[in-house]
Amino acid sequence: MADLSFLVFGEHGDSVNGVVVQVRKRADRLQLWTGEVGTDGKEALSIGTHLKKALNLPEHFRIRFQLHTDAMKRRGSTVTARFQL
């Protein structure tokens, strides 16, 4: 499993704890579960940049980063993104 994680996430493989893929009618969702990546967002944005390149996503494609603690406190169905790439 560690080898697969490295192939997909490169140097960030140790930071990624899990992946969830949800296929939906309006928009598909890919969730990466990470360990502590810091509050400044640098590591999270680096992981997102690597993921965009690995998946060959277009430049205009948005990646939003949400904290688990924010998701647990949310009201309604959405959580405000802490960082966006």
Contacts in CASP RR format, 6 or more apart in sequence:
PFRMAT RR
TARGET T0000
AUTHOR 0000-0000-0000
METHOD contacts of the structure
MODEL  1
MADLSFLVFGEHGDSVNGVVVQVRKRADRLQLWTGEVGTDGKEALSIGTH
LKKALNLPEHFRIRFQLHTDAMKRRGSTVTARFQL
2 13 0 8 1.000
5 13 0 8 1.000
5 14 0 8 1.000
5 16 0 8 1.000
6 13 0 8 1.000
8 54 0 8 1.000
9 15 0 8 1.000
9 16 0 8 1.000
9 47 0 8 1.000
9 50 0 8 1.000
9 51 0 8 1.000
9 54 0 8 1.000
10 50 0 8 1.000
11 50 0 8 1.000
12 43 0 8 1.000
12 46 0 8 1.000
12 47 0 8 1.000
12 50 0 8 1.000
15 34 0 8 1.000
15 35 0 8 1.000
15 37 0 8 1.000
15 43 0 8 1.000
15 47 0 8 1.000
16 32 0 8 1.000
16 33 0 8 1.000
16 34 0 8 1.000
16 47 0 8 1.000
17 33 0 8 1.000
17 34 0 8 1.000
17 35 0 8 1.000
18 32 0 8 1.000
18 33 0 8 1.000
19 30 0 8 1.000
19 31 0 8 1.000
19 32 0 8 1.000
19 33 0 8 1.000
20 29 0 8 1.000
20 30 0 8 1.000
20 31 0 8 1.000
20 33 0 8 1.000
21 28 0 8 1.000
21 29 0 8 1.000
21 30 0 8 1.000
21 31 0 8 1.000
22 28 0 8 1.000
22 29 0 8 1.000
22 30 0 8 1.000
22 31 0 8 1.000
32 47 0 8 1.000
32 51 0 8 1.000
34 44 0 8 1.000
34 47 0 8 1.000
37 43 0 8 1.000
37 44 0 8 1.000
37 47 0 8 1.000
38 44 0 8 1.000
41 65 0 8 1.000
41 82 0 8 1.000
41 83 0 8 1.000
44 65 0 8 1.000
44 83 0 8 1.000
45 65 0 8 1.000
45 83 0 8 1.000
45 85 0 8 1.000
48 63 0 8 1.000
48 85 0 8 1.000
49 85 0 8 1.000
51 57 0 8 1.000
51 63 0 8 1.000
52 61 0 8 1.000
52 63 0 8 1.000
52 85 0 8 1.000
62 84 0 8 1.000
62 85 0 8 1.000
63 84 0 8 1.000
63 85 0 8 1.000
64 81 0 8 1.000
64 83 0 8 1.000
64 84 0 8 1.000
64 85 0 8 1.000
65 81 0 8 1.000
65 82 0 8 1.000
65 83 0 8 1.000
65 84 0 8 1.000
65 85 0 8 1.000
66 79 0 8 1.000
66 80 0 8 1.000
66 81 0 8 1.000
66 82 0 8 1.000
67 82 0 8 1.000
70 79 0 8 1.000
70 80 0 8 1.000
70 82 0 8 1.000
71 79 0 8 1.000
END
